[in-house]
Amino acid sequence: MKGIEYGPKINKEITLNEKTTKGEIKSLVSTMGNKIILNFYDAFHNLHPTEKPWALGDSGAFTDVRIDNEKIKVKRGNHGWMDKEWFEISKTELIDIIFKSRNFNGGKMRIESRVARKI
């Protein structure tokens, strides 16, 4: 963006597995700022009731989460498709989705950030 000088990009992995508590996820989501994107795999997105979820599989959706004007926005995609727009979900819904999918993320989720140093 013209007139903005960015700092180094941060790309950090966070443990996400069966030991991860809903409280830990709530704490993470509650401290997200508008310069952070959280990435995780929603194993249950559009999953047919007769199907079982797979770790990082074909049936779920790779999900990016950001804060925009104090609202949680999500964008999903997998194997050639991606949402065209960011859409809003509630904090409770996001926490529930991450918690439900915590065993299907290869043991981690990622936080990306690129902080503006000078405007």
Secondary structure, 3 states (H helix, E strand, C coil): CCCCEEEEEEEEEEECCCCCCHHHHHHHHHCCCCCEEEEEEECCCCCCCCCCCCCCCCCCEEEEEEEECCEEEEEEEECCEECCCCEECCHHHHHHHHHHCHHHCCCEEEEEEEEEEEC
